[in-house]
């Protein structure tokens, strides 16, 4: 698909989380169903240890929301998105530094502004991220949809939107933290 404009950088084909990695993650989480919280807590400790800038920012973004359901789905997805990248790229995931995190945040903001300013634009920024990480965005949207379906009238949908944007930033940052396979150029080769 040709994009008329986008501030988001392309993601290399070798940095895409595939359906198989998502399936393995879901199998792992399903196997830990009786002790899912412990598995998520361990995943968060790993995220915090391996991606301290990203983990700190995500914790701040998710905990700043007053809606408990939005916080809960945000915590779950912050951890499982990281685990999906680790599943897909166990030896090729580099740390996201402050500059890379800031770039991910800023490019999402600029992309959203570009799209909002064009009345003819049909894609949202999350659609563009989905073009780069389709399996992962499908997984994320599925869990947000399930959480919203469980919500009551008092649910703060703005909190869900803020958490969703934070998870998009995580996806963008981690997508660009995947190192090229041995012998390949670091530049994105779109497939």
C-alpha positions in Angstrom: 0.0 0.0 0.0 1.3 3.4 -0.9 1.2 6.0 1.9 0.8 9.6 0.8 2.6 10.8 3.9 3.8 9.4 7.1 6.1 10.5 9.8 6.6 6.9 11.1 9.7 5.2 9.9 9.4 2.0 8.0 10.1 -1.3 9.9 12.4 -3.8 8.3 10.8 -7.1 7.3 13.3 -8.9 9.5 12.0 -6.8 12.5 8.4 -7.9 12.3 6.8 -10.0 15.0 5.1 -12.8 13.2 1.9 -14.8 13.9 4.0 -17.8 15.1 5.7 -15.7 17.8 2.3 -14.4 19.0 1.0 -18.0 19.0 4.0 -19.2 21.1 3.5 -16.2 23.5 -0.2 -17.0 23.9 0.6 -20.7 24.5 3.1 -19.7 27.1 0.6 -17.4 28.8 -2.1 -20.1 28.6 0.2 -22.7 30.2 0.7 -20.2 33.1 -3.0 -19.5 33.4 -3.2 -20.6 37.1 -0.2 -18.3 37.9 -0.5 -15.7 35.2 0.2 -12.8 37.6 3.5 -14.3 38.6 4.4 -14.8 34.9 3.5 -11.2 34.1 5.4 -10.0 37.1 8.5 -11.9 36.0 8.0 -10.5 32.5 7.8 -7.0 33.9 11.0 -7.5 35.9 12.7 -8.6 32.7 11.3 -5.6 30.8 12.5 -3.3 33.6 15.9 -4.9 33.6 16.5 -5.1 29.8 14.6 -1.9 28.8 14.8 0.5 31.7 14.0 3.7 29.8 11.0 2.1 28.1 9.8 0.3 31.2 10.0 3.5 33.3 8.1 5.5 30.7 5.4 2.9 30.3 4.9 2.5 34.0 4.4 6.3 34.3 2.0 6.4 31.3 -0.1 3.5 32.4 -0.2 4.3 36.2 -1.1 7.9 35.4 -4.5 6.8 34.3 -7.3 6.7 36.9 -9.3 3.9 35.2 -8.3 0.6 36.8 -9.3 -1.5 33.8 -7.3 0.7 31.5 -4.3 0.3 33.8 -4.8 -3.4 34.0 -4.9 -3.9 30.2 -2.0 -1.4 29.8 0.2 -3.4 32.3 -0.7 -6.7 30.6 0.1 -5.4 27.1 3.2 -3.5 28.1 4.6 -6.8 29.4 3.3 -9.1 26.7 4.3 -6.8 23.8 7.9 -6.9 25.2 7.6 -10.7 25.6 6.4 -11.0 22.0 9.5 -9.2 20.8 11.7 -11.4 23.0 9.9 -14.5 21.6 10.5 -13.3 18.0 14.0 -12.0 18.5 15.6 -13.6 21.5 19.2 -12.5 20.6 18.5 -9.5 18.5 16.6 -7.1 20.6 18.7 -4.1 21.6 17.9 -1.7 24.5 15.7 1.3 23.7 17.6 4.4 25.0 16.1 7.8 25.9 16.7 9.2 22.4 15.1 6.3 20.7 12.1 6.4 23.0 11.8 10.2 22.4 12.0 9.6 18.6 9.2 7.0 18.8 7.0 9.3 20.8 7.6 12.3 18.6 7.1 10.4 15.3 3.8 9.1 16.5 2.7 12.6 17.6 3.8 14.1 14.2 2.1 11.3 12.3 -1.1 11.9 14.2 -1.0 15.6 13.5 -0.3 15.1 9.8 -3.3 12.8 9.5 -5.6 15.0 11.6 -4.7 18.0 9.3 -5.7 16.2 6.1 -9.5 15.8 5.7 -8.9 13.3 2.9 -6.7 11.0 5.0 -8.3 7.6 5.5 -5.7 5.9 7.6 -5.0 6.6 11.3 -1.5 6.3 12.7 -2.3 3.0 14.3 -3.2 1.7 10.8 0.3 2.7 9.7 1.9 0.9 12.7 -0.3 -2.1 11.8 1.1 -2.2 8.3 4.5 -2.6 9.9 3.5 -5.0 12.7 0.2 -6.6 11.7 0.2 -9.6 14.0 1.2 -7.5 17.0 -1.3 -4.8 16.4 -4.0 -7.4 15.9 -3.1 -8.9 19.2 -3.1 -5.5 21.0 -6.4 -4.5 19.5 -8.0 -7.8 20.4 -7.1 -7.3 24.1 -8.2 -3.7 24.1 -11.5 -4.7 22.5 -12.0 -7.4 25.1 -11.3 -5.0 27.9 -13.7 -2.3 26.6 -16.4 -4.9 26.1 -16.0 -5.7 29.9 -16.1 -2.1 30.8 -19.1 -0.4 32.4 -20.6 3.1 31.9 -18.1 4.6 34.3 -15.1 3.5 32.2 -12.9 6.4 31.1 -12.4 5.8 27.4 -9.8 8.6 27.3 -7.7 6.6 29.7 -7.9 3.6 27.3 -6.9 5.9 24.4 -3.8 7.2 26.4 -2.8 3.6 27.3 -3.3 2.5 23.7 -1.0 5.3 22.4 1.6 4.3 25.0 1.5 0.7 23.8 1.9 2.0 20.2 5.0 3.9 21.2 6.3 0.7 22.7 5.7 -1.1 19.5 7.4 1.6 17.4 10.4 1.8 19.8 10.9 -1.9 20.0 10.5 -2.4 16.2 13.5 -0.1 15.7 15.5 -1.8 18.5 15.6 -5.1 16.6 19.1 -5.7 15.3 19.5 -7.0 11.7 20.3 -10.7 11.3 23.9 -11.5 10.9 25.2 -10.3 7.6 22.2 -8.1 6.7 22.2 -4.3 6.3 20.6 -2.4 9.2 18.5 -0.3 6.8 14.9 -1.4 6.6 14.1 -3.6 3.6 10.4 -3.6 3.1 8.8 -6.8 2.2 
